[in-house]
Amino acid sequence: HLEKEGTLVLVIVKELNDSIEEILSEEVKKEKIKVCFKEKTKSYSIYHLKFSEIITTEIEPYYSNEFIYNIDKTSYKIKTSDSLQEFNAPHFITELISELISKYSKKEKVTLLNPGQGFLPLAVLNFLFPKEIILSSRDLLSLKICKENLILNNFSGIFLDNSDFPQSKGDLLIWSLHDEGTKEILEKLLVLRKNFKKIILGGRIQVINRTTQNLKIEPKKEIRGKYCVVEL
């Protein structure tokens, strides 16, 4: 995005100064970067930089890990980011939901609210054979990674909803609770229970218990550690 004769100005906190000096020294030697101005203070450093050519890197901007995720006898490729939960393994909530849906029959259309990095969407793909998976989250990175992990495993019926209140309707909604409070959950469920034939809710036991008590229902709970899932 920088014009050919443009200047990049960086303000670097002192804790990162050694790192930037190391990077710049290498690129200056290659004559790819020219340091036009440098000033150091006790708490930060300022650099004015010009570039003789575009600098490429092999580092992917989002992904940190790539490995094989096995579900039953099927192996899936998955990429994850250290910036999100589940960067090296599925969360307890994901495992509980996966065990639950393994007993379900095929579902045509499944919506996932807070889908994580791809472990849960791949479990849905493996057990439910949907034609459509709707991924709903306010986190754009989560949506991006989940979508690409599904594509990586040859699934294309993907729809993205950049919100924490899915407007879709369908056979099944899977909602992995993060930091939602009981009031917020109940308000959303008023609408969501009309739009979906079945809802799976996964989260901390205390939150699930408060929610089901307010709904005046006592569904069967699958529990692991501090977490559980219920069907509504």
Helices and strands as residue ranges (DSSP letters): E 8-13, G 14-16, H 17-29, E 33-40, E 44-51, E 65-71, E 74-80, H 92-101, E 109-113, H 119-128, E 132-136, H 140-152, E 158-161, E 170-176, H 182-195, E 196-204, H 205-215, E 221-224, E 227-231
